Amino acid sequence: RRERSVTAMARLRPVARLRPPCACAGKGLRRGLRCSGRRRDVGSKASETGATLVKICGITSPEDSLMAASKGADFIGFIASEGYKRSVERGNAASIIAAARDGGSEPIGVFTSECAEEIISLCEDLKLETVQLHGDAPRLALKDLPERLKVVYVVHMKDGWVTTPMPAELAKVDLSVPDPEYWKKPIDWVSAGRRNVDYILVDKEKAGSSDRLDWDTLVKPKGCSRRGW
């Protein structure tokens, strides 16, 4: 059963074992898991086993954060940007983060319009370790984010194809000649800045809508992802 406050779920799947994931909101939570009070090392464990990871997003209260975490969600997301129905203020975000960690989940701040300086400032204030780049400005800010921040990089899909520039493309890799192996090419890490991310998250252009992505037509995303998509 899904609580009303839990509105969206995204599945993050390591590249090692790929199957079409389900994007239905509220489904897929592992049952029977108890709140341990300790954060699960979800990234490394999933990379080894190929397990599906569950992210619940749009959380607006510490109570819902703890509930979702204690039911087995790997990631708890909240909207850090202003101007959305589910945007949260800094003080409330701190409580959501603490509750997620108490339940054993990794909190994620979702950014849609902020520059690197604004993202870093909020993360330092809230001791937030993972960010989701869900807009053009935050994606462009990737090169200036410190390596200590884990990054979920959001791309959009249309007719099975990813329509958002990948991290390697933002690094100005020469794509004038089609090359399916371009994402493996060397990158000038010094002048181009950071280009590696922890996860690629495939979403609709209008996030939070009830429309389901056609996973059967998805062309697997590639590029600079440490732990998969």
Salt bridges, closest charged atoms under 4 A:
ASP74 OD1 - ARG30 NH2 3.45
GLU106 OE1 - ARG39 NH2 2.52
GLU106 OE2 - LYS150 NZ 3.97
GLU124 OE2 - ARG148 NH2 3.11
ASP125 OD2 - ARG90 NH1 2.38
GLU129 OE1 - ARG39 NH2 2.89
GLU129 OE1 - LYS150 NZ 3.74
ASP136 OD1 - ARG139 NH2 2.98
ASP144 OD2 - LYS143 NZ 2.95
GLU147 OE1 - ARG226 NH2 2.67
ASP179 OD2 - LYS185 NZ 3.31
GLU181 OE1 - LYS184 NZ 2.90
ASP198 OD2 - ARG194 NH2 3.87
ASP198 OD1 - ARG226 NH1 3.48
ASP203 OD2 - HIS134 NE2 3.76
ASP203 OD1 - LYS204 NZ 3.91
